[in-house]
Amino acid sequence: MKNERLRATMAGGGWTFATLAEATGVDPKSVERWVNLGRTPRRVTALKAAEALGEDVHALWPALRQARAARAVSPELVALYDQRADLPVSVFADLLAAARERIDVLVYAAVFLHEAYPRLNDLLRERAAEGCTVRIALGDADSENVRLRGREEKFGHGIESRCRLALMHYRPLLGVPGIELRTHGTTLYNSLYRADDQVLVNAHVWGVNAYGAPVWHLRRNSAGGMFDTYAGSFNAVWETARPVEG
């Protein structure tokens, strides 16, 4: 069955099989099949062709409207925990200890790490000494978003105090080569604990303290996946954060 919509669009724009083939990186015979046999190109190729023709891709190839089959589970998902309280602190410590290139921590306070694992600063020094880049982003206790989180969780000024306490815990790391400490005032949708190509994501739920919210463990599988989404989020927050002065 011929693709009359494609034929008319090409004719209206003065396109030939050869010129459209050159614009999309395919053989002219492929374009001829699109028109005369009603073949549907691959999605990426169809998008290139539609852009070149100045037409909506779904108008040219309605079959591309069909939804892709959904995966039941992302290949990047290692584990899912109902709440952070289900994880022993050794899970966090072991993850960070395994890092060889990068450690990124994005939280408001997360003082449970130092409280349950007093060697955390030593671990971070050791990783930095082995060549790891360590970036710690803590909540700015004076920011409106931190105060708002306290009100939402009915925690009062406790969260601001915990941000200051977390900063006290990390201050001994100031000046250590390879370790950088900053404070941020962003809305914290997730706390992130990254070690190389793995990350623990503590999702935040309105009105629920972080220890009662879910955690998913991701391992990077391919470019543009869930892991990269969270890694990009950390980088965006880091750009807004202020270095802590010694």
Secondary structure, DSSP 4 states (H G I P E B T S, - for coil): ---HHHHHHHHHHT--HHHHHHHHTS-HHHHHHHHHT-----HHHHHHHHHHHTS-HHHH-GGGGSPPPPPSS-TTEEEEES-GGGS-HHHHHHHHHT-SSEEEEE-S--THHHHH-TTHHHHHHHHHHTT-EEEEEEE-TTSHHHHHHHHHTT-TTHHHHHHHHHHHHHGGGTT-TTEEEEEE-S--SEEEEEETTEEEEEE--TTS-GGGS-EEEEE--STTSHHHHHHHHHHHHHHH-EEPP-
